[in-house]
Amino acid sequence: MPDQTWQTLYRQALAESDPDTLKRCIEAARRAIRIRLDELEDSRDTRERQQLNNTLYALQTLLTRKRVA
């Protein structure tokens, strides 16, 4: 089974150049990140939560920039 961690999905989105595939990659990464955020809900690991939130922001920025380009 392929590795479907949020980090892997994020890297796939960064490497994708096809706009339609990029959108699907970004959505898959967002879903994985939200799942991980839910898992961390009761955790005191603010560092990982911040990393996840930063990645969500980066994905949104990537999507916006690809739309403009």
All heavy atoms as TSV, in Angstrom:
chain	resi	resn	atom	element	x	y	z
A	1	MET	N	N	0.850	-1.184	0.000
A	1	MET	CA	C	0.000	0.000	0.000
A	1	MET	C	C	0.897	1.249	0.000
A	1	MET	O	O	1.850	1.319	0.756
A	1	MET	CB	C	-0.900	0.014	1.245
A	1	MET	CG	C	-1.762	1.255	1.301
A	1	MET	SD	S	-2.662	1.587	2.826
A	1	MET	CE	C	-3.521	0.113	3.147
A	2	PRO	N	N	0.586	2.241	-0.840
A	2	PRO	CA	C	1.416	3.446	-0.863
A	2	PRO	C	C	1.303	4.237	0.433
A	2	PRO	O	O	0.287	4.193	1.118
A	2	PRO	CB	C	0.864	4.237	-2.040
A	2	PRO	CG	C	-0.418	3.613	-2.412
A	2	PRO	CD	C	-0.482	2.257	-1.800
A	3	ASP	N	N	2.364	4.953	0.733
A	3	ASP	CA	C	2.400	5.787	1.931
A	3	ASP	C	C	1.459	6.977	1.732
A	3	ASP	O	O	1.641	7.767	0.815
A	3	ASP	CB	C	3.831	6.267	2.160
A	3	ASP	CG	C	3.981	7.064	3.432
A	3	ASP	OD1	O	3.009	7.175	4.198
A	3	ASP	OD2	O	5.078	7.588	3.663
A	4	GLN	N	N	0.453	7.105	2.593
A	4	GLN	CA	C	-0.532	8.176	2.454
A	4	GLN	C	C	-0.497	9.141	3.632
A	4	GLN	O	O	-1.515	9.712	4.005
A	4	GLN	CB	C	-1.938	7.587	2.298
A	4	GLN	CG	C	-2.128	6.826	1.008
A	4	GLN	CD	C	-1.991	7.711	-0.220
A	4	GLN	OE1	O	-2.735	8.648	-0.408
A	4	GLN	NE2	N	-1.011	7.412	-1.055
A	5	THR	N	N	0.682	9.315	4.224
A	5	THR	CA	C	0.778	10.281	5.305
A	5	THR	C	C	0.577	11.680	4.746
A	5	THR	O	O	0.773	11.923	3.554
A	5	THR	CB	C	2.152	10.210	5.996
A	5	THR	OG1	O	3.166	10.576	5.052
A	5	THR	CG2	C	2.413	8.823	6.552
A	6	TRP	N	N	0.233	12.595	5.601
A	6	TRP	CA	C	-0.001	13.954	5.132
A	6	TRP	C	C	1.264	14.542	4.530
A	6	TRP	O	O	1.201	15.300	3.567
A	6	TRP	CB	C	-0.579	14.827	6.242
A	6	TRP	CG	C	0.349	15.166	7.369
A	6	TRP	CD1	C	0.465	14.522	8.565
A	6	TRP	CD2	C	1.282	16.248	7.412
A	6	TRP	NE1	N	1.416	15.124	9.330
A	6	TRP	CE2	C	1.933	16.190	8.653
A	6	TRP	CE3	C	1.640	17.249	6.522
A	6	TRP	CZ2	C	2.917	17.102	9.036
A	6	TRP	CZ3	C	2.628	18.158	6.899
A	6	TRP	CH2	C	3.245	18.080	8.135
A	7	GLN	N	N	2.436	14.159	5.068
A	7	GLN	CA	C	3.688	14.685	4.529
A	7	GLN	C	C	3.900	14.228	3.084
A	7	GLN	O	O	4.303	15.022	2.225
A	7	GLN	CB	C	4.891	14.241	5.378
A	7	GLN	CG	C	4.882	14.780	6.784
A	7	GLN	CD	C	4.326	13.781	7.797
A	7	GLN	OE1	O	3.502	12.927	7.474
A	7	GLN	NE2	N	4.782	13.895	9.030
A	8	THR	N	N	3.636	12.956	2.821
A	8	THR	CA	C	3.793	12.422	1.471
A	8	THR	C	C	2.818	13.090	0.519
A	8	THR	O	O	3.181	13.474	-0.601
A	8	THR	CB	C	3.579	10.895	1.476
A	8	THR	OG1	O	4.546	10.303	2.331
A	8	THR	CG2	C	3.705	10.316	0.086
A	9	LEU	N	N	1.583	13.239	0.945
A	9	LEU	CA	C	0.575	13.883	0.105
A	9	LEU	C	C	0.925	15.346	-0.172
A	9	LEU	O	O	0.721	15.845	-1.277
A	9	LEU	CB	C	-0.803	13.754	0.749
A	9	LEU	CG	C	-1.321	12.317	0.844
A	9	LEU	CD1	C	-2.533	12.255	1.758
A	9	LEU	CD2	C	-1.635	11.774	-0.529
A	10	TYR	N	N	1.474	16.010	0.820
A	10	TYR	CA	C	1.906	17.396	0.649
A	10	TYR	C	C	3.040	17.479	-0.380
A	10	TYR	O	O	3.000	18.317	-1.296
A	10	TYR	CB	C	2.342	17.963	1.998
A	10	TYR	CG	C	2.927	19.351	1.932
A	10	TYR	CD1	C	2.180	20.423	1.461
A	10	TYR	CD2	C	4.233	19.589	2.350
A	10	TYR	CE1	C	2.719	21.708	1.409
A	10	TYR	CE2	C	4.774	20.866	2.298
A	10	TYR	CZ	C	4.015	21.918	1.831
A	10	TYR	OH	O	4.553	23.172	1.777
A	11	ARG	N	N	4.014	16.594	-0.264
A	11	ARG	CA	C	5.128	16.587	-1.222
A	11	ARG	C	C	4.630	16.292	-2.642
A	11	ARG	O	O	5.119	16.885	-3.613
A	11	ARG	CB	C	6.189	15.574	-0.796
A	11	ARG	CG	C	7.044	16.072	0.360
A	11	ARG	CD	C	8.249	15.179	0.596
A	11	ARG	NE	N	7.900	13.856	1.060
A	11	ARG	CZ	C	7.711	13.517	2.329
A	11	ARG	NH1	N	7.857	14.420	3.275
A	11	ARG	NH2	N	7.401	12.290	2.661
A	12	GLN	N	N	3.659	15.399	-2.764
A	12	GLN	CA	C	3.095	15.109	-4.086
A	12	GLN	C	C	2.430	16.347	-4.680
A	12	GLN	O	O	2.561	16.622	-5.871
A	12	GLN	CB	C	2.085	13.963	-4.001
A	12	GLN	CG	C	2.721	12.615	-3.753
A	12	GLN	CD	C	1.689	11.527	-3.472
A	12	GLN	OE1	O	0.501	11.797	-3.307
A	12	GLN	NE2	N	2.162	10.294	-3.394
A	13	ALA	N	N	1.722	17.087	-3.854
A	13	ALA	CA	C	1.071	18.314	-4.332
A	13	ALA	C	C	2.118	19.330	-4.779
A	13	ALA	O	O	1.951	19.981	-5.817
A	13	ALA	CB	C	0.184	18.902	-3.238
A	14	LEU	N	N	3.192	19.464	-4.027
A	14	LEU	CA	C	4.240	20.410	-4.396
A	14	LEU	C	C	4.879	20.070	-5.731
A	14	LEU	O	O	5.280	20.958	-6.484
A	14	LEU	CB	C	5.325	20.451	-3.310
A	14	LEU	CG	C	4.942	21.095	-1.990
A	14	LEU	CD1	C	6.088	20.964	-1.002
A	14	LEU	CD2	C	4.550	22.551	-2.176
A	15	ALA	N	N	4.959	18.785	-6.033
A	15	ALA	CA	C	5.630	18.341	-7.254
A	15	ALA	C	C	4.703	18.306	-8.473
A	15	ALA	O	O	5.183	18.197	-9.603
A	15	ALA	CB	C	6.220	16.947	-7.027
A	16	GLU	N	N	3.405	18.429	-8.250
A	16	GLU	CA	C	2.439	18.279	-9.344
A	16	GLU	C	C	2.359	19.539	-10.203
A	16	GLU	O	O	2.278	20.644	-9.691
A	16	GLU	CB	C	1.059	17.953	-8.775
A	16	GLU	CG	C	0.029	17.638	-9.806
A	16	GLU	CD	C	0.462	16.536	-10.759
A	16	GLU	OE1	O	0.762	15.427	-10.278
A	16	GLU	OE2	O	0.481	16.801	-11.979
A	17	SER	N	N	2.354	19.346	-11.520
A	17	SER	CA	C	2.255	20.499	-12.429
A	17	SER	C	C	0.919	20.567	-13.166
A	17	SER	O	O	0.513	21.640	-13.603
A	17	SER	CB	C	3.399	20.465	-13.447
A	17	SER	OG	O	3.330	19.280	-14.209
A	18	ASP	N	N	0.218	19.451	-13.286
A	18	ASP	CA	C	-1.085	19.450	-13.955
A	18	ASP	C	C	-2.131	20.061	-13.021
A	18	ASP	O	O	-2.311	19.581	-11.899
A	18	ASP	CB	C	-1.484	18.017	-14.328
A	18	ASP	CG	C	-2.861	17.976	-14.952
A	18	ASP	OD1	O	-2.995	18.447	-16.095
A	18	ASP	OD2	O	-3.799	17.497	-14.276
A	19	PRO	N	N	-2.828	21.112	-13.458
A	19	PRO	CA	C	-3.785	21.802	-12.581
A	19	PRO	C	C	-4.890	20.906	-12.016
A	19	PRO	O	O	-5.247	21.034	-10.845
A	19	PRO	CB	C	-4.373	22.893	-13.468
A	19	PRO	CG	C	-3.374	23.101	-14.546
A	19	PRO	CD	C	-2.713	21.777	-14.754
A	20	ASP	N	N	-5.439	20.007	-12.825
A	20	ASP	CA	C	-6.510	19.140	-12.335
A	20	ASP	C	C	-5.991	18.141	-11.302
A	20	ASP	O	O	-6.619	17.916	-10.264
A	20	ASP	CB	C	-7.177	18.399	-13.492
A	20	ASP	CG	C	-7.934	19.350	-14.410
A	20	ASP	OD1	O	-8.457	20.370	-13.905
A	20	ASP	OD2	O	-7.984	19.080	-15.620
A	21	THR	N	N	-4.843	17.566	-11.585
A	21	THR	CA	C	-4.248	16.617	-10.649
A	21	THR	C	C	-3.795	17.339	-9.380
A	21	THR	O	O	-3.927	16.815	-8.277
A	21	THR	CB	C	-3.066	15.877	-11.299
A	21	THR	OG1	O	-3.517	15.265	-12.509
A	21	THR	CG2	C	-2.503	14.810	-10.383
A	22	LEU	N	N	-3.284	18.550	-9.538
A	22	LEU	CA	C	-2.854	19.346	-8.390
A	22	LEU	C	C	-4.011	19.560	-7.421
A	22	LEU	O	O	-3.859	19.393	-6.213
A	22	LEU	CB	C	-2.299	20.695	-8.846
A	22	LEU	CG	C	-1.963	21.676	-7.728
A	22	LEU	CD1	C	-0.865	21.130	-6.829
A	22	LEU	CD2	C	-1.584	23.024	-8.308
A	23	LYS	N	N	-5.161	19.908	-7.968
A	23	LYS	CA	C	-6.335	20.145	-7.111
A	23	LYS	C	C	-6.681	18.886	-6.309
A	23	LYS	O	O	-6.953	18.955	-5.112
A	23	LYS	CB	C	-7.520	20.581	-7.966
A	23	LYS	CG	C	-8.700	21.058	-7.170
A	23	LYS	CD	C	-9.760	21.637	-8.069
A	23	LYS	CE	C	-10.931	22.117	-7.250
A	23	LYS	NZ	N	-11.989	22.666	-8.082
A	24	ARG	N	N	-6.630	17.728	-6.956
A	24	ARG	CA	C	-6.905	16.464	-6.249
A	24	ARG	C	C	-5.838	16.170	-5.198
A	24	ARG	O	O	-6.152	15.722	-4.098
A	24	ARG	CB	C	-7.023	15.322	-7.243
A	24	ARG	CG	C	-8.305	15.360	-8.055
A	24	ARG	CD	C	-8.549	14.077	-8.824
A	24	ARG	NE	N	-7.510	13.794	-9.808
A	24	ARG	CZ	C	-7.489	14.259	-11.058
A	24	ARG	NH1	N	-8.462	15.052	-11.477
A	24	ARG	NH2	N	-6.516	13.937	-11.884
A	25	CYS	N	N	-4.584	16.450	-5.518
A	25	CYS	CA	C	-3.495	16.230	-4.562
A	25	CYS	C	C	-3.662	17.128	-3.335
A	25	CYS	O	O	-3.460	16.682	-2.199
A	25	CYS	CB	C	-2.142	16.505	-5.218
A	25	CYS	SG	S	-1.600	15.277	-6.391
A	26	ILE	N	N	-4.014	18.376	-3.575
A	26	ILE	CA	C	-4.203	19.316	-2.471
A	26	ILE	C	C	-5.356	18.868	-1.581
A	26	ILE	O	O	-5.251	18.891	-0.350
A	26	ILE	CB	C	-4.412	20.747	-3.003
A	26	ILE	CG1	C	-3.082	21.277	-3.555
A	26	ILE	CG2	C	-4.973	21.668	-1.919
A	26	ILE	CD1	C	-3.183	22.619	-4.258
A	27	GLU	N	N	-6.451	18.436	-2.177
A	27	GLU	CA	C	-7.589	17.978	-1.377
A	27	GLU	C	C	-7.226	16.730	-0.558
A	27	GLU	O	O	-7.632	16.613	0.600
A	27	GLU	CB	C	-8.805	17.716	-2.261
A	27	GLU	CG	C	-9.486	18.987	-2.716
A	27	GLU	CD	C	-9.827	19.926	-1.561
A	27	GLU	OE1	O	-10.402	19.483	-0.551
A	27	GLU	OE2	O	-9.495	21.116	-1.673
A	28	ALA	N	N	-6.485	15.818	-1.142
A	28	ALA	CA	C	-6.058	14.617	-0.412
A	28	ALA	C	C	-5.163	15.003	0.755
A	28	ALA	O	O	-5.312	14.476	1.873
A	28	ALA	CB	C	-5.336	13.657	-1.350
A	29	ALA	N	N	-4.242	15.930	0.526
A	29	ALA	CA	C	-3.355	16.378	1.605
A	29	ALA	C	C	-4.150	17.082	2.700
A	29	ALA	O	O	-3.914	16.844	3.889
A	29	ALA	CB	C	-2.277	17.304	1.044
A	30	ARG	N	N	-5.109	17.916	2.324
A	30	ARG	CA	C	-5.940	18.608	3.314
A	30	ARG	C	C	-6.722	17.615	4.171
A	30	ARG	O	O	-6.820	17.782	5.391
A	30	ARG	CB	C	-6.927	19.546	2.619
A	30	ARG	CG	C	-6.326	20.814	2.112
A	30	ARG	CD	C	-7.386	21.604	1.406
A	30	ARG	NE	N	-6.933	22.918	1.009
A	30	ARG	CZ	C	-7.568	23.689	0.156
A	30	ARG	NH1	N	-8.698	23.289	-0.401
A	30	ARG	NH2	N	-7.099	24.871	-0.164
A	31	ARG	N	N	-7.295	16.596	3.523
A	31	ARG	CA	C	-8.045	15.590	4.287
A	31	ARG	C	C	-7.135	14.892	5.302
A	31	ARG	O	O	-7.512	14.709	6.458
A	31	ARG	CB	C	-8.671	14.557	3.351
A	31	ARG	CG	C	-9.975	14.984	2.740
A	31	ARG	CD	C	-10.696	13.836	2.040
A	31	ARG	NE	N	-9.881	13.200	1.008
A	31	ARG	CZ	C	-9.779	13.612	-0.253
A	31	ARG	NH1	N	-10.456	14.674	-0.645
A	31	ARG	NH2	N	-9.031	12.971	-1.118
A	32	ALA	N	N	-5.951	14.499	4.859
A	32	ALA	CA	C	-5.010	13.815	5.744
A	32	ALA	C	C	-4.581	14.721	6.896
A	32	ALA	O	O	-4.455	14.270	8.044
A	32	ALA	CB	C	-3.796	13.338	4.957
A	33	ILE	N	N	-4.391	15.999	6.609
A	33	ILE	CA	C	-3.999	16.943	7.662
A	33	ILE	C	C	-5.131	17.121	8.664
A	33	ILE	O	O	-4.905	17.135	9.880
A	33	ILE	CB	C	-3.580	18.297	7.046
A	33	ILE	CG1	C	-2.245	18.120	6.318
A	33	ILE	CG2	C	-3.497	19.382	8.105
A	33	ILE	CD1	C	-1.859	19.292	5.440
A	34	ARG	N	N	-6.353	17.242	8.182
A	34	ARG	CA	C	-7.494	17.393	9.108
A	34	ARG	C	C	-7.658	16.165	9.992
A	34	ARG	O	O	-7.968	16.276	11.184
A	34	ARG	CB	C	-8.763	17.676	8.323
A	34	ARG	CG	C	-8.783	19.077	7.760
A	34	ARG	CD	C	-10.130	19.427	7.144
A	34	ARG	NE	N	-9.993	20.602	6.322
A	34	ARG	CZ	C	-10.004	20.601	4.995
A	34	ARG	NH1	N	-10.191	19.484	4.327
A	34	ARG	NH2	N	-9.865	21.731	4.322
A	35	ILE	N	N	-7.436	14.992	9.423
A	35	ILE	CA	C	-7.498	13.760	10.211
A	35	ILE	C	C	-6.436	13.802	11.303
A	35	ILE	O	O	-6.701	13.484	12.465
A	35	ILE	CB	C	-7.335	12.514	9.314
A	35	ILE	CG1	C	-8.590	12.323	8.462
A	35	ILE	CG2	C	-7.030	11.264	10.140
A	35	ILE	CD1	C	-8.434	11.306	7.343
A	36	ARG	N	N	-5.223	14.209	10.929
A	36	ARG	CA	C	-4.148	14.276	11.921
A	36	ARG	C	C	-4.451	15.318	12.980
A	36	ARG	O	O	-4.197	15.107	14.171
A	36	ARG	CB	C	-2.810	14.573	11.226
A	36	ARG	CG	C	-1.642	14.586	12.175
A	36	ARG	CD	C	-1.437	13.228	12.818
A	36	ARG	NE	N	-0.367	13.304	13.792
A	36	ARG	CZ	C	-0.352	12.636	14.933
A	36	ARG	NH1	N	-1.310	11.789	15.228
A	36	ARG	NH2	N	0.646	12.780	15.768
A	37	LEU	N	N	-5.011	16.456	12.587
A	37	LEU	CA	C	-5.395	17.473	13.574
A	37	LEU	C	C	-6.436	16.929	14.546
A	37	LEU	O	O	-6.375	17.207	15.748
A	37	LEU	CB	C	-5.920	18.730	12.872
A	37	LEU	CG	C	-4.859	19.649	12.277
A	37	LEU	CD1	C	-5.512	20.681	11.366
A	37	LEU	CD2	C	-4.043	20.322	13.366
A	38	ASP	N	N	-7.380	16.148	14.043
A	38	ASP	CA	C	-8.373	15.522	14.920
A	38	ASP	C	C	-7.707	14.564	15.903
A	38	ASP	O	O	-8.085	14.501	17.072
A	38	ASP	CB	C	-9.432	14.773	14.109
A	38	ASP	CG	C	-10.411	15.703	13.419
A	38	ASP	OD1	O	-10.459	16.906	13.774
A	38	ASP	OD2	O	-11.118	15.231	12.514
A	39	GLU	N	N	-6.722	13.821	15.426
A	39	GLU	CA	C	-5.999	12.891	16.297
A	39	GLU	C	C	-5.241	13.631	17.397
A	39	GLU	O	O	-5.067	13.101	18.491
A	39	GLU	CB	C	-5.004	12.055	15.488
A	39	GLU	CG	C	-5.646	11.090	14.539
A	39	GLU	CD	C	-4.662	10.427	13.587
A	39	GLU	OE1	O	-3.467	10.796	13.560
A	39	GLU	OE2	O	-5.097	9.527	12.852
A	40	LEU	N	N	-4.810	14.835	17.117
A	40	LEU	CA	C	-4.031	15.628	18.076
A	40	LEU	C	C	-4.893	16.503	18.977
A	40	LEU	O	O	-4.353	17.265	19.780
A	40	LEU	CB	C	-3.049	16.530	17.328
A	40	LEU	CG	C	-1.913	15.845	16.600
A	40	LEU	CD1	C	-1.141	16.861	15.772
A	40	LEU	CD2	C	-1.000	15.138	17.571
A	41	GLU	N	N	-6.188	16.401	18.848
A	41	GLU	CA	C	-7.093	17.297	19.565
A	41	GLU	C	C	-6.783	17.392	21.054
A	41	GLU	O	O	-6.777	18.477	21.632
A	41	GLU	CB	C	-8.541	16.859	19.361
A	41	GLU	CG	C	-9.533	17.852	19.900
A	41	GLU	CD	C	-10.945	17.476	19.531
A	41	GLU	OE1	O	-11.153	16.932	18.442
A	41	GLU	OE2	O	-11.833	17.729	20.358
A	42	ASP	N	N	-6.505	16.271	21.698
A	42	ASP	CA	C	-6.239	16.259	23.138
A	42	ASP	C	C	-4.745	16.283	23.470
A	42	ASP	O	O	-4.366	16.198	24.622
A	42	ASP	CB	C	-6.887	15.036	23.783
A	42	ASP	CG	C	-8.399	15.086	23.693
A	42	ASP	OD1	O	-8.964	16.201	23.708
A	42	ASP	OD2	O	-9.020	14.011	23.589
A	43	SER	N	N	-3.935	16.417	22.452
A	43	SER	CA	C	-2.489	16.407	22.645
A	43	SER	C	C	-1.985	17.784	23.052
A	43	SER	O	O	-2.571	18.803	22.704
A	43	SER	CB	C	-1.796	15.967	21.359
A	43	SER	OG	O	-0.412	16.150	21.456
A	44	ARG	N	N	-0.881	17.796	23.732
A	44	ARG	CA	C	-0.245	19.068	24.088
A	44	ARG	C	C	0.843	19.443	23.087
A	44	ARG	O	O	1.573	20.393	23.299
A	44	ARG	CB	C	0.366	18.963	25.485
A	44	ARG	CG	C	-0.678	18.797	26.553
A	44	ARG	CD	C	-0.045	18.672	27.898
A	44	ARG	NE	N	-1.059	18.341	28.876
A	44	ARG	CZ	C	-1.065	18.793	30.102
A	44	ARG	NH1	N	-0.085	19.546	30.521
A	44	ARG	NH2	N	-2.013	18.449	30.918
A	45	ASP	N	N	0.927	18.697	22.007
A	45	ASP	CA	C	1.960	18.926	21.004
A	45	ASP	C	C	1.575	20.093	20.101
A	45	ASP	O	O	1.069	19.917	19.005
A	45	ASP	CB	C	2.210	17.661	20.180
A	45	ASP	CG	C	3.412	17.783	19.269
A	45	ASP	OD1	O	3.971	18.898	19.156
A	45	ASP	OD2	O	3.796	16.771	18.666
A	46	THR	N	N	1.802	21.290	20.582
A	46	THR	CA	C	1.443	22.476	19.810
A	46	THR	C	C	2.355	22.648	18.599
A	46	THR	O	O	1.954	23.248	17.609
A	46	THR	CB	C	1.491	23.747	20.667
A	46	THR	OG1	O	2.801	23.875	21.229
A	46	THR	CG2	C	0.460	23.685	21.784
A	47	ARG	N	N	3.560	22.120	18.688
A	47	ARG	CA	C	4.505	22.239	17.566
A	47	ARG	C	C	3.974	21.530	16.321
A	47	ARG	O	O	3.998	22.081	15.223
A	47	ARG	CB	C	5.851	21.664	17.978
A	47	ARG	CG	C	6.906	21.806	16.944
A	47	ARG	CD	C	8.231	21.356	17.483
A	47	ARG	NE	N	9.131	21.116	16.368
A	47	ARG	CZ	C	10.161	20.326	16.422
A	47	ARG	NH1	N	10.452	19.697	17.526
A	47	ARG	NH2	N	10.932	20.163	15.371
A	48	GLU	N	N	3.476	20.308	16.489
A	48	GLU	CA	C	2.943	19.577	15.336
A	48	GLU	C	C	1.673	20.232	14.818
A	48	GLU	O	O	1.469	20.345	13.609
A	48	GLU	CB	C	2.690	18.111	15.663
A	48	GLU	CG	C	2.258	17.333	14.427
A	48	GLU	CD	C	2.085	15.838	14.645
A	48	GLU	OE1	O	2.274	15.359	15.779
A	48	GLU	OE2	O	1.738	15.158	13.670
A	49	ARG	N	N	0.814	20.678	15.718
A	49	ARG	CA	C	-0.408	21.367	15.278
A	49	ARG	C	C	-0.069	22.614	14.465
A	49	ARG	O	O	-0.687	22.886	13.437
A	49	ARG	CB	C	-1.286	21.729	16.475
A	49	ARG	CG	C	-2.210	20.611	16.903
A	49	ARG	CD	C	-3.355	21.119	17.758
A	49	ARG	NE	N	-2.909	21.766	18.970
A	49	ARG	CZ	C	-2.694	21.136	20.113
A	49	ARG	NH1	N	-2.898	19.855	20.216
A	49	ARG	NH2	N	-2.299	21.802	21.174
A	50	GLN	N	N	0.938	23.352	14.918
A	50	GLN	CA	C	1.351	24.551	14.182
A	50	GLN	C	C	1.906	24.166	12.814
A	50	GLN	O	O	1.614	24.825	11.812
A	50	GLN	CB	C	2.393	25.342	14.973
A	50	GLN	CG	C	2.780	26.650	14.307
A	50	GLN	CD	C	1.596	27.587	14.161
A	50	GLN	OE1	O	0.881	27.844	15.116
A	50	GLN	NE2	N	1.381	28.109	12.960
A	51	GLN	N	N	2.677	23.096	12.754
A	51	GLN	CA	C	3.210	22.621	11.482
A	51	GLN	C	C	2.076	22.241	10.526
A	51	GLN	O	O	2.112	22.573	9.341
A	51	GLN	CB	C	4.128	21.429	11.717
A	51	GLN	CG	C	4.773	20.896	10.457
A	51	GLN	CD	C	5.649	19.685	10.727
A	51	GLN	OE1	O	5.492	18.996	11.734
A	51	GLN	NE2	N	6.565	19.417	9.825
A	52	LEU	N	N	1.067	21.572	11.041
A	52	LEU	CA	C	-0.078	21.183	10.222
A	52	LEU	C	C	-0.836	22.414	9.716
A	52	LEU	O	O	-1.207	22.480	8.539
A	52	LEU	CB	C	-1.007	20.264	11.012
A	52	LEU	CG	C	-0.441	18.878	11.309
A	52	LEU	CD1	C	-1.208	18.222	12.442
A	52	LEU	CD2	C	-0.459	18.013	10.069
A	53	ASN	N	N	-1.047	23.370	10.579
A	53	ASN	CA	C	-1.741	24.593	10.171
A	53	ASN	C	C	-0.930	25.378	9.148
A	53	ASN	O	O	-1.490	25.924	8.192
A	53	ASN	CB	C	-2.074	25.454	11.390
A	53	ASN	CG	C	-3.231	24.893	12.170
A	53	ASN	OD1	O	-4.224	24.451	11.602
A	53	ASN	ND2	N	-3.115	24.889	13.484
A	54	ASN	N	N	0.382	25.415	9.326
A	54	ASN	CA	C	1.244	26.081	8.342
A	54	ASN	C	C	1.155	25.385	6.988
A	54	ASN	O	O	1.147	26.041	5.941
A	54	ASN	CB	C	2.693	26.097	8.816
A	54	ASN	CG	C	2.923	27.025	9.981
A	54	ASN	OD1	O	2.090	27.873	10.309
A	54	ASN	ND2	N	4.049	26.859	10.648
A	55	THR	N	N	1.074	24.071	7.013
A	55	THR	CA	C	0.982	23.311	5.771
A	55	THR	C	C	-0.351	23.559	5.076
A	55	THR	O	O	-0.403	23.694	3.849
A	55	THR	CB	C	1.205	21.809	6.030
A	55	THR	OG1	O	2.465	21.642	6.689
A	55	THR	CG2	C	1.193	21.013	4.746
A	56	LEU	N	N	-1.431	23.639	5.839
A	56	LEU	CA	C	-2.727	23.976	5.244
A	56	LEU	C	C	-2.667	25.335	4.556
A	56	LEU	O	O	-3.175	25.512	3.450
A	56	LEU	CB	C	-3.829	23.974	6.314
A	56	LEU	CG	C	-4.317	22.624	6.793
A	56	LEU	CD1	C	-5.266	22.791	7.977
A	56	LEU	CD2	C	-5.001	21.864	5.661
A	57	TYR	N	N	-2.023	26.286	5.200
A	57	TYR	CA	C	-1.869	27.615	4.615
A	57	TYR	C	C	-1.036	27.543	3.334
A	57	TYR	O	O	-1.381	28.165	2.317
A	57	TYR	CB	C	-1.230	28.570	5.626
A	57	TYR	CG	C	-1.015	29.952	5.080
A	57	TYR	CD1	C	-2.079	30.842	4.978
A	57	TYR	CD2	C	0.244	30.365	4.645
A	57	TYR	CE1	C	-1.894	32.112	4.451
A	57	TYR	CE2	C	0.431	31.633	4.122
A	57	TYR	CZ	C	-0.634	32.499	4.029
A	57	TYR	OH	O	-0.451	33.755	3.512
A	58	ALA	N	N	0.041	26.773	3.371
A	58	ALA	CA	C	0.902	26.624	2.192
A	58	ALA	C	C	0.134	25.987	1.033
A	58	ALA	O	O	0.309	26.383	-0.129
A	58	ALA	CB	C	2.137	25.800	2.538
A	59	LEU	N	N	-0.697	25.012	1.331
A	59	LEU	CA	C	-1.498	24.378	0.279
A	59	LEU	C	C	-2.470	25.370	-0.343
A	59	LEU	O	O	-2.663	25.384	-1.562
A	59	LEU	CB	C	-2.251	23.162	0.837
A	59	LEU	CG	C	-1.398	21.944	1.146
A	59	LEU	CD1	C	-2.197	20.935	1.959
A	59	LEU	CD2	C	-0.866	21.310	-0.141
A	60	GLN	N	N	-3.077	26.197	0.474
A	60	GLN	CA	C	-3.992	27.216	-0.049
A	60	GLN	C	C	-3.237	28.207	-0.931
A	60	GLN	O	O	-3.706	28.585	-2.001
A	60	GLN	CB	C	-4.706	27.951	1.089
A	60	GLN	CG	C	-5.717	28.965	0.604
A	60	GLN	CD	C	-6.800	28.343	-0.274
A	60	GLN	OE1	O	-7.307	27.265	0.008
A	60	GLN	NE2	N	-7.137	29.019	-1.348
A	61	THR	N	N	-2.059	28.599	-0.490
A	61	THR	CA	C	-1.232	29.513	-1.272
A	61	THR	C	C	-0.836	28.878	-2.599
A	61	THR	O	O	-0.889	29.527	-3.650
A	61	THR	CB	C	0.021	29.912	-0.472
A	61	THR	OG1	O	-0.397	30.536	0.742
A	61	THR	CG2	C	0.903	30.862	-1.249
A	62	LEU	N	N	-0.462	27.615	-2.561
A	62	LEU	CA	C	-0.088	26.892	-3.781
A	62	LEU	C	C	-1.249	26.859	-4.766
A	62	LEU	O	O	-1.073	27.157	-5.953
A	62	LEU	CB	C	0.359	25.467	-3.421
A	62	LEU	CG	C	0.708	24.541	-4.584
A	62	LEU	CD1	C	1.920	25.072	-5.335
A	62	LEU	CD2	C	0.976	23.134	-4.049
A	63	LEU	N	N	-2.417	26.553	-4.271
A	63	LEU	CA	C	-3.598	26.495	-5.123
A	63	LEU	C	C	-3.895	27.868	-5.736
A	63	LEU	O	O	-4.153	27.989	-6.930
A	63	LEU	CB	C	-4.798	25.975	-4.339
A	63	LEU	CG	C	-6.091	25.792	-5.127
A	63	LEU	CD1	C	-5.911	24.785	-6.249
A	63	LEU	CD2	C	-7.201	25.340	-4.181
A	64	THR	N	N	-3.812	28.892	-4.938
A	64	THR	CA	C	-4.083	30.249	-5.409
A	64	THR	C	C	-3.066	30.676	-6.467
A	64	THR	O	O	-3.435	31.234	-7.503
A	64	THR	CB	C	-4.056	31.240	-4.229
A	64	THR	OG1	O	-5.037	30.833	-3.273
A	64	THR	CG2	C	-4.349	32.657	-4.683
A	65	ARG	N	N	-1.818	30.389	-6.241
A	65	ARG	CA	C	-0.773	30.775	-7.198
A	65	ARG	C	C	-0.905	30.024	-8.512
A	65	ARG	O	O	-0.658	30.587	-9.570
A	65	ARG	CB	C	0.609	30.555	-6.599
A	65	ARG	CG	C	0.956	31.570	-5.555
A	65	ARG	CD	C	2.366	31.456	-5.129
A	65	ARG	NE	N	2.654	32.506	-4.160
A	65	ARG	CZ	C	3.730	32.571	-3.442
A	65	ARG	NH1	N	4.661	31.652	-3.568
A	65	ARG	NH2	N	3.922	33.533	-2.595
A	66	LYS	N	N	-1.286	28.766	-8.438
A	66	LYS	CA	C	-1.444	27.978	-9.678
A	66	LYS	C	C	-2.634	28.478	-10.476
A	66	LYS	O	O	-2.635	28.413	-11.685
A	66	LYS	CB	C	-1.595	26.491	-9.355
A	66	LYS	CG	C	-0.338	25.856	-8.799
A	66	LYS	CD	C	0.761	25.815	-9.844
A	66	LYS	CE	C	1.988	25.136	-9.285
A	66	LYS	NZ	N	3.020	24.898	-10.252
A	67	ARG	N	N	-3.675	28.952	-9.793
A	67	ARG	CA	C	-4.838	29.511	-10.493
A	67	ARG	C	C	-4.472	30.777	-11.233
A	67	ARG	O	O	-4.953	31.042	-12.323
A	67	ARG	CB	C	-5.967	29.814	-9.511
A	67	ARG	CG	C	-6.716	28.618	-9.050
A	67	ARG	CD	C	-7.867	29.039	-8.187
A	67	ARG	NE	N	-8.469	27.884	-7.547
A	67	ARG	CZ	C	-9.162	27.940	-6.426
A	67	ARG	NH1	N	-9.361	29.084	-5.819
A	67	ARG	NH2	N	-9.678	26.858	-5.914
A	68	VAL	N	N	-3.631	31.604	-10.621
A	68	VAL	CA	C	-3.238	32.881	-11.198
A	68	VAL	C	C	-2.275	32.683	-12.348
A	68	VAL	O	O	-2.330	33.390	-13.346
A	68	VAL	CB	C	-2.597	33.783	-10.113
A	68	VAL	CG1	C	-2.020	35.036	-10.715
A	68	VAL	CG2	C	-3.620	34.127	-9.056
A	69	ALA	N	N	-1.406	31.701	-12.233
A	69	ALA	CA	C	-0.361	31.471	-13.270
A	69	ALA	C	C	-0.942	31.028	-14.587
A	69	ALA	O	O	-2.013	30.625	-14.751
A	69	ALA	CB	C	0.628	30.443	-12.767
